[in-house]
């Protein structure tokens, strides 16, 4: 089951997840890193000083190594429980 809109971007999906599963108004969109950090905060994930998108997403999944365990596509697929999808497509499969 897909929760995101077909054709949405990675930034759209990160903002949807940061907003609890619904897309916020475009005027309220954060950049990718900001949206990932907000999503982590919603999930009560402590990031320490990690601020980059890939690092934050790894922390959300529970992978806290430096450098991050997985690249962008890998971590998005790991979070979504999918394989070989591009990052936005993988995150469309995540409820929130």
Backbone as JSON Lines, residues from 0, in Angstrom:
{"i":0,"aa":"X","n":[0.84,-1.18,0.0],"ca":[0.0,0.0,0.0],"c":[0.89,1.24,0.0]}
{"i":1,"aa":"X","n":[0.6,2.14,-0.89],"ca":[1.37,3.37,-0.97],"c":[0.66,4.46,-0.17]}
{"i":2,"aa":"X","n":[1.42,5.2,0.6],"ca":[0.86,6.29,1.39],"c":[1.12,7.64,0.76]}
{"i":3,"aa":"X","n":[2.14,7.72,-0.07],"ca":[2.47,8.96,-0.74],"c":[1.82,9.06,-2.1]}
{"i":4,"aa":"X","n":[1.92,10.24,-2.69],"ca":[1.35,10.48,-4.01],"c":[2.3,10.04,-5.11]}
{"i":5,"aa":"X","n":[1.79,9.39,-6.15],"ca":[2.64,9.03,-7.29],"c":[3.33,10.27,-7.84]}
{"i":6,"aa":"X","n":[4.61,10.15,-8.13],"ca":[5.35,11.27,-8.7],"c":[5.87,12.27,-7.68]}
{"i":7,"aa":"X","n":[5.6,12.04,-6.41],"ca":[6.11,12.97,-5.39],"c":[7.63,12.89,-5.34]}
{"i":8,"aa":"X","n":[8.24,13.96,-4.87],"ca":[9.69,14.02,-4.77],"c":[10.14,13.54,-3.4]}
{"i":9,"aa":"X","n":[11.44,13.36,-3.27],"ca":[12.0,12.99,-1.97],"c":[11.66,14.07,-0.94]}
{"i":10,"aa":"X","n":[11.77,15.32,-1.31],"ca":[11.44,16.4,-0.38],"c":[9.97,16.35,0.02]}
{"i":11,"aa":"X","n":[9.08,16.05,-0.95],"ca":[7.65,15.91,-0.62],"c":[7.45,14.83,0.44]}
{"i":12,"aa":"X","n":[8.08,13.68,0.22],"ca":[7.88,12.56,1.13],"c":[8.48,12.81,2.51]}
{"i":13,"aa":"X","n":[9.63,13.43,2.56],"ca":[10.21,13.76,3.87],"c":[9.32,14.74,4.62]}
{"i":14,"aa":"X","n":[8.76,15.7,3.91],"ca":[7.86,16.65,4.55],"c":[6.56,15.98,5.0]}
{"i":15,"aa":"X","n":[6.05,15.04,4.2],"ca":[4.85,14.29,4.59],"c":[5.11,13.52,5.88]}
{"i":16,"aa":"X","n":[6.23,12.85,5.94],"ca":[6.56,12.06,7.13],"c":[6.82,12.95,8.34]}
{"i":17,"aa":"X","n":[7.47,14.08,8.11],"ca":[7.72,15.02,9.2],"c":[6.43,15.62,9.73]}
{"i":18,"aa":"X","n":[5.41,15.65,8.87],"ca":[4.12,16.24,9.22],"c":[3.12,15.19,9.7]}
{"i":19,"aa":"X","n":[3.58,14.02,10.04],"ca":[2.7,13.0,10.6],"c":[1.95,12.17,9.57]}
{"i":20,"aa":"X","n":[2.37,12.23,8.31],"ca":[1.76,11.38,7.29],"c":[0.91,12.1,6.27]}
{"i":21,"aa":"X","n":[0.76,13.41,6.44],"ca":[0.02,14.2,5.44],"c":[0.93,15.31,4.93]}
{"i":22,"aa":"X","n":[0.75,15.66,3.66],"ca":[1.57,16.71,3.08],"c":[1.19,18.06,3.67]}
{"i":23,"aa":"X","n":[2.17,18.82,4.14],"ca":[1.87,20.17,4.63],"c":[1.67,21.11,3.45]}
{"i":24,"aa":"X","n":[1.19,22.29,3.73],"ca":[1.1,23.33,2.7],"c":[2.51,23.61,2.19]}
{"i":25,"aa":"X","n":[2.64,23.85,0.91],"ca":[3.96,24.1,0.3],"c":[4.7,25.21,1.04]}
{"i":26,"aa":"X","n":[3.99,26.21,1.49],"ca":[4.63,27.33,2.2],"c":[5.29,26.88,3.5]}
{"i":27,"aa":"X","n":[4.9,25.73,4.02],"ca":[5.44,25.21,5.27],"c":[6.51,24.14,5.07]}
{"i":28,"aa":"X","n":[6.81,23.83,3.8],"ca":[7.83,22.8,3.53],"c":[9.18,23.19,4.1]}
{"i":29,"aa":"X","n":[9.88,22.2,4.6],"ca":[11.27,22.34,5.03],"c":[12.16,21.77,3.93]}
{"i":30,"aa":"X","n":[13.45,22.1,3.97],"ca":[14.37,21.44,3.05],"c":[14.51,19.98,3.5]}
{"i":31,"aa":"X","n":[15.17,19.15,2.7],"ca":[15.26,17.72,2.99],"c":[15.84,17.45,4.37]}
{"i":32,"aa":"X","n":[16.93,18.12,4.69],"ca":[17.57,17.89,5.99],"c":[16.66,18.31,7.14]}
{"i":33,"aa":"X","n":[16.03,19.47,6.99],"ca":[15.12,19.95,8.02],"c":[13.93,19.03,8.22]}
{"i":34,"aa":"X","n":[13.38,18.52,7.11],"ca":[12.24,17.61,7.21],"c":[12.67,16.29,7.86]}
{"i":35,"aa":"X","n":[13.84,15.78,7.48],"ca":[14.32,14.54,8.09],"c":[14.52,14.73,9.59]}
{"i":36,"aa":"X","n":[15.09,15.87,9.99],"ca":[15.3,16.15,11.41],"c":[13.97,16.26,12.16]}
{"i":37,"aa":"X","n":[12.99,16.9,11.53],"ca":[11.68,17.03,12.17],"c":[11.02,15.66,12.31]}
{"i":38,"aa":"X","n":[11.16,14.81,11.29],"ca":[10.62,13.45,11.37],"c":[11.28,12.7,12.52]}
{"i":39,"aa":"X","n":[12.6,12.82,12.63],"ca":[13.32,12.17,13.73],"c":[12.81,12.66,15.08]}
{"i":40,"aa":"X","n":[12.6,13.96,15.21],"ca":[12.08,14.52,16.46],"c":[10.7,13.96,16.78]}
{"i":41,"aa":"X","n":[9.84,13.85,15.76],"ca":[8.51,13.28,15.97],"c":[8.59,11.84,16.47]}
{"i":42,"aa":"X","n":[9.63,11.12,16.04],"ca":[9.81,9.74,16.44],"c":[10.67,9.61,17.7]}
{"i":43,"aa":"X","n":[11.0,10.75,18.32],"ca":[11.82,10.8,19.53],"c":[13.19,10.15,19.34]}
{"i":44,"aa":"X","n":[13.77,10.37,18.15],"ca":[15.1,9.85,17.85],"c":[16.13,10.91,18.19]}
{"i":45,"aa":"X","n":[17.05,10.59,19.06],"ca":[18.12,11.51,19.42],"c":[19.2,11.47,18.35]}
{"i":46,"aa":"X","n":[19.52,12.62,17.78],"ca":[20.47,12.69,16.67],"c":[21.87,13.13,17.06]}
{"i":47,"aa":"X","n":[22.05,13.6,18.28],"ca":[23.35,14.16,18.63],"c":[23.64,15.32,17.7]}
{"i":48,"aa":"X","n":[24.78,15.29,17.03],"ca":[25.12,16.38,16.11],"c":[24.96,15.98,14.64]}
{"i":49,"aa":"X","n":[24.22,14.91,14.36],"ca":[23.96,14.47,12.99],"c":[22.88,15.36,12.39]}
{"i":50,"aa":"X","n":[23.18,15.96,11.24],"ca":[22.22,16.88,10.62],"c":[21.95,16.6,9.15]}
{"i":51,"aa":"X","n":[22.79,15.78,8.51],"ca":[22.6,15.53,7.08],"c":[21.49,14.51,6.86]}
{"i":52,"aa":"X","n":[20.85,14.57,5.71],"ca":[19.7,13.71,5.4],"c":[20.03,12.24,5.58]}
{"i":53,"aa":"X","n":[21.1,11.78,4.97],"ca":[21.45,10.36,5.03],"c":[21.75,9.93,6.46]}
{"i":54,"aa":"X","n":[22.49,10.74,7.19],"ca":[22.79,10.41,8.57],"c":[21.54,10.36,9.43]}
{"i":55,"aa":"X","n":[20.67,11.34,9.27],"ca":[19.43,11.38,10.05],"c":[18.56,10.16,9.75]}
{"i":56,"aa":"X","n":[18.42,9.82,8.47],"ca":[17.6,8.66,8.11],"c":[18.19,7.37,8.68]}
{"i":57,"aa":"X","n":[19.51,7.26,8.67],"ca":[20.14,6.09,9.3],"c":[19.81,6.04,10.78]}
{"i":58,"aa":"X","n":[19.84,7.18,11.46],"ca":[19.51,7.22,12.88],"c":[18.05,6.82,13.11]}
{"i":59,"aa":"X","n":[17.15,7.29,12.23],"ca":[15.74,6.92,12.36],"c":[15.59,5.41,12.31]}
{"i":60,"aa":"X","n":[16.37,4.76,11.46],"ca":[16.31,3.3,11.33],"c":[17.06,2.6,12.47]}
{"i":61,"aa":"X","n":[17.85,3.35,13.22],"ca":[18.59,2.77,14.34],"c":[20.04,2.46,14.03]}
{"i":62,"aa":"X","n":[20.52,2.89,12.87],"ca":[21.91,2.7,12.47],"c":[22.68,3.97,12.83]}
{"i":63,"aa":"X","n":[23.5,3.89,13.86],"ca":[24.12,5.09,14.41],"c":[25.63,5.15,14.21]}
{"i":64,"aa":"X","n":[26.13,4.54,13.15],"ca":[27.56,4.6,12.89],"c":[27.92,5.84,12.08]}
{"i":65,"aa":"X","n":[29.18,6.24,12.2],"ca":[29.7,7.34,11.4],"c":[30.91,6.81,10.65]}
{"i":66,"aa":"X","n":[30.95,6.85,9.34],"ca":[29.9,7.36,8.45],"c":[28.66,6.49,8.49]}
{"i":67,"aa":"X","n":[27.55,6.99,7.93],"ca":[26.29,6.24,7.97],"c":[26.43,4.85,7.35]}
{"i":68,"aa":"X","n":[25.65,3.92,7.86],"ca":[25.69,2.53,7.39],"c":[25.24,2.4,5.93]}
{"i":69,"aa":"X","n":[24.17,3.07,5.57],"ca":[23.59,2.93,4.24],"c":[23.53,4.26,3.51]}
{"i":70,"aa":"X","n":[23.6,4.22,2.18],"ca":[23.45,5.42,1.37],"c":[21.97,5.8,1.3]}
{"i":71,"aa":"X","n":[21.65,6.86,0.59],"ca":[20.28,7.38,0.57],"c":[19.28,6.34,0.09]}
{"i":72,"aa":"X","n":[19.54,5.72,-1.04],"ca":[18.59,4.71,-1.55],"c":[18.49,3.53,-0.6]}
{"i":73,"aa":"X","n":[19.62,3.1,-0.08],"ca":[19.63,1.96,0.83],"c":[18.84,2.21,2.1]}
{"i":74,"aa":"X","n":[19.03,3.38,2.69],"ca":[18.34,3.65,3.95],"c":[16.85,3.88,3.73]}
{"i":75,"aa":"X","n":[16.47,4.52,2.63],"ca":[15.04,4.71,2.35],"c":[14.37,3.36,2.15]}
{"i":76,"aa":"X","n":[15.01,2.46,1.43],"ca":[14.46,1.12,1.24],"c":[14.42,0.34,2.54]}
{"i":77,"aa":"X","n":[15.43,0.49,3.39],"ca":[15.45,-0.2,4.68],"c":[14.31,0.29,5.57]}
{"i":78,"aa":"X","n":[14.09,1.58,5.6],"ca":[13.0,2.14,6.41],"c":[11.65,1.62,5.91]}
{"i":79,"aa":"X","n":[11.5,1.58,4.58],"ca":[10.23,1.2,3.97],"c":[10.01,-0.31,3.9]}
{"i":80,"aa":"X","n":[11.08,-1.09,4.07],"ca":[10.96,-2.53,3.91],"c":[10.83,-2.92,2.45]}
{"i":81,"aa":"X","n":[11.42,-2.12,1.58],"ca":[11.37,-2.37,0.14],"c":[12.79,-2.61,-0.36]}
{"i":82,"aa":"X","n":[12.93,-2.98,-1.61],"ca":[14.24,-3.16,-2.22],"c":[14.26,-2.52,-3.6]}
{"i":83,"aa":"X","n":[15.41,-1.95,-3.92],"ca":[15.68,-1.43,-5.26],"c":[14.74,-0.33,-5.75]}
{"i":84,"aa":"X","n":[14.06,0.36,-4.85],"ca":[13.26,1.51,-5.26],"c":[14.11,2.77,-5.13]}
{"i":85,"aa":"X","n":[13.79,3.78,-5.92],"ca":[14.48,5.05,-5.72],"c":[13.97,5.64,-4.41]}
{"i":86,"aa":"X","n":[14.74,6.55,-3.78],"ca":[14.4,7.01,-2.43],"c":[12.96,7.51,-2.25]}
{"i":87,"aa":"X","n":[12.48,8.38,-3.12],"ca":[11.12,8.9,-2.95],"c":[10.09,7.79,-3.05]}
{"i":88,"aa":"X","n":[10.27,6.88,-4.01],"ca":[9.33,5.77,-4.17],"c":[9.31,4.89,-2.92]}
{"i":89,"aa":"X","n":[10.46,4.66,-2.32],"ca":[10.51,3.86,-1.1],"c":[9.76,4.56,0.02]}
{"i":90,"aa":"X","n":[9.99,5.84,0.2],"ca":[9.35,6.55,1.31],"c":[7.84,6.71,1.1]}
{"i":91,"aa":"X","n":[7.37,6.62,-0.13],"ca":[5.92,6.64,-0.37],"c":[5.24,5.45,0.3]}
{"i":92,"aa":"X","n":[6.01,4.42,0.6],"ca":[5.48,3.2,1.21],"c":[5.45,3.25,2.73]}
{"i":93,"aa":"X","n":[5.89,4.36,3.31],"ca":[5.97,4.5,4.77],"c":[4.76,5.31,5.24]}
{"i":94,"aa":"X","n":[4.04,4.78,6.23],"ca":[2.84,5.45,6.74],"c":[3.2,6.78,7.42]}
{"i":95,"aa":"X","n":[4.09,6.75,8.38],"ca":[4.57,7.97,9.04],"c":[5.57,7.65,10.11]}
